[in-house]
């Protein structure tokens, strides 16, 4: 008989320690957002505005440029209606102005239609860039009509011609998108910049 004192006993298995039970996300206490500061409010508004401009800016620029070309071209179809008609007549020596003016009018109107519709942009922009050097001719051929004081004083006609720099710039930006380019409201991540 075995003495009860020496009876082998099994040691109880140690209790498994469990990590505290995680609460589901719905039960967790939400952390209070810091109160908005003037800087965070400004940043949020600025971000919204910049995103809107990036999304719609190119379209608005294309449509605006198209309206300008269509309107200016259409005015030239009606003798005496365009304020630029006399300037064009005085600039063109090689071709009969009565023949050239309607051609220029249709040319500008086609540029305008192409820009408004957003179709055939390569052809439309080619027409625009071929036409632009002709618009600068009065700067050289008719300096007395363009300048009140060379090189900084412009007449109304001179201002009409110099504003073409803005049209050229807008056309260059549109040209940069014909292969699918776009305006991004945020800078590219550093990894993307390094890859370029």
Residue pairs with C-beta under 8 A, 6 or more apart in sequence:
36 44
47 185
50 185
51 185
53 183
53 185
54 182
54 183
54 184
54 185
55 185
57 183
58 173
58 174
58 177
58 182
58 183
59 118
61 170
61 173
61 174
62 115
62 116
62 118
62 174
63 115
63 116
64 170
65 115
65 167
65 170
65 171
65 174
66 111
66 112
66 113
66 114
66 115
66 116
66 117
67 112
67 116
68 112
68 167
69 108
69 109
69 111
69 112
69 115
69 128
70 108
70 109
70 111
70 112
70 113
70 115
70 116
71 112
72 82
72 84
72 108
72 112
73 104
73 105
73 106
73 107
73 108
73 109
73 110
73 111
73 112
74 105
74 109
74 112
75 81
75 82
75 84
75 105
76 82
76 84
76 85
76 88
76 101
76 102
76 104
76 105
76 108
77 102
77 105
77 106
77 109
79 85
79 101
83 160
84 160
85 101
87 138
87 142
87 145
87 157
87 160
88 97
88 100
88 101
88 104
89 97
89 101
90 138
90 141
90 142
90 145
91 134
91 137
91 138
91 141
91 142
92 100
104 131
104 134
107 127
107 131
108 131
110 124
110 127
111 124
111 127
111 128
111 131
114 120
114 121
114 123
114 124
114 127
115 124
115 174
121 174
121 175
121 177
121 178
122 178
125 171
125 174
125 175
125 178
128 167
128 171
129 168
129 171
132 164
132 167
132 168
135 161
135 164
136 161
136 164
138 145
138 146
138 157
138 161
139 146
139 158
139 161
143 150
145 155
145 157
145 158
146 154
146 155
146 157
146 158
146 161
147 153
147 154
147 155
147 158
148 154
148 155
148 158
154 162
